[in-house]
C-alpha cells in the first residue's frame, strides 16, 4: 500500500484498486491515528508518575519537551497502520470495483 513510509501508492499493484477514491479520503485515518495515540499516551503518562516518582523531579520544561516529542512521533508511527485500517474498513463496509471510484458505482 505504501511506496515509502509516508507515500501512499495511487492503486494496488495487483488488482488496480484505487487507494484515493476521493479528495480528503484519509482525514478519518489521521483522526484515528491521533485517537489511538491519545489512548496509548494518556495511561503511560499517568503510570509514569505513579510508578516512577523520580520523574516528578525533572523540570517541567524538559517533561513538556519529552511528552510533546512523543505526542508528535507516535501519531507518525501509527499513521501507515491507520491508513490501511481505514481503507480496509471502508472497503469492507462499502466495496467498490477496481478502476472505479465508489461514487460512480450503481447500487
C-alpha positions in Angstrom: 0.0 0.0 0.0 3.0 2.3 0.6 5.9 3.2 -1.7 7.7 4.7 1.3 6.8 5.0 4.9 4.5 8.1 4.2 3.9 7.8 0.5 0.7 6.0 -0.4 0.6 4.4 -3.9 -2.1 5.5 -6.3 -3.5 2.0 -6.7 -3.0 -1.6 -5.7 -0.3 -3.1 -8.0 -2.2 -6.4 -8.2 -5.9 -5.5 -8.7 -5.5 -1.8 -9.6 -7.9 -0.8 -6.8 -7.5 3.0 -6.2 -6.2 4.0 -2.9 -7.5 7.5 -3.5 -11.2 7.2 -4.2 -11.8 10.9 -3.3 -10.1 14.0 -2.1 -9.7 14.1 1.7 -10.3 10.4 1.9 -7.7 9.8 4.7 -8.8 12.6 7.0 -10.6 10.0 9.1 -7.5 7.8 9.2 -5.5 10.8 10.5 -8.1 11.3 13.3 -7.9 7.6 14.0 -4.1 7.9 14.4 -4.5 10.8 16.8 -7.1 8.9 18.9 -5.0 5.8 19.1 -2.0 7.9 20.1 -4.0 9.6 22.8 -5.3 6.3 24.1 -1.7 5.0 24.3 0.0 8.1 25.7 -2.5 9.0 28.5 -2.2 5.8 30.6 1.6 5.9 30.0 1.7 9.5 31.2 -0.3 8.8 34.3 1.5 5.5 35.1 4.9 7.2 34.7 4.2 9.4 37.7 2.6 6.7 39.8 5.3 4.0 39.3 8.3 6.3 38.8 8.1 9.1 41.4 11.6 10.4 40.5 10.2 11.6 37.2 8.4 14.3 39.2 11.8 15.8 39.9 12.5 16.5 36.3 12.0 20.2 35.4 8.6 20.9 33.8 10.1 22.3 30.5 12.1 19.1 30.0 8.9 17.0 30.6 7.0 19.2 28.2 9.6 18.7 25.5 9.7 14.9 26.1 5.9 14.4 26.1 5.5 16.8 23.1 8.1 14.8 21.1 6.2 11.6 22.0 2.9 13.2 21.1 4.3 14.1 17.6 6.2 10.9 16.9 3.6 8.4 18.0 0.9 9.5 15.5 3.5 9.5 12.8 4.4 5.9 13.7 0.8 4.8 13.8 -0.2 6.7 10.6 0.5 3.9 8.0 -1.4 1.4 10.0 -4.4 3.7 10.4 -4.4 4.4 6.7 -4.5 0.6 6.0 -7.2 0.1 8.6 -9.3 3.0 7.2 -9.1 1.7 3.7 -9.9 -1.9 4.8 -12.9 -0.8 6.9 -14.2 1.4 4.1 -13.8 -1.4 1.5 -15.5 -3.9 3.9 -18.4 -1.6 4.6 -18.7 -0.1 1.1 -16.9 -2.3 -1.5 -16.1 -0.9 -4.9 -14.6 -2.2 -8.1 -11.0 -1.7 -9.2 -10.7 1.2 -11.5 -14.0 2.9 -10.5 -14.3 5.3 -7.6 -17.1 4.4 -5.1 -19.4 7.3 -6.1 -19.6 6.1 -9.7 -20.9 2.6 -8.8 -24.6 1.9 -9.2 -26.1 0.4 -6.2 
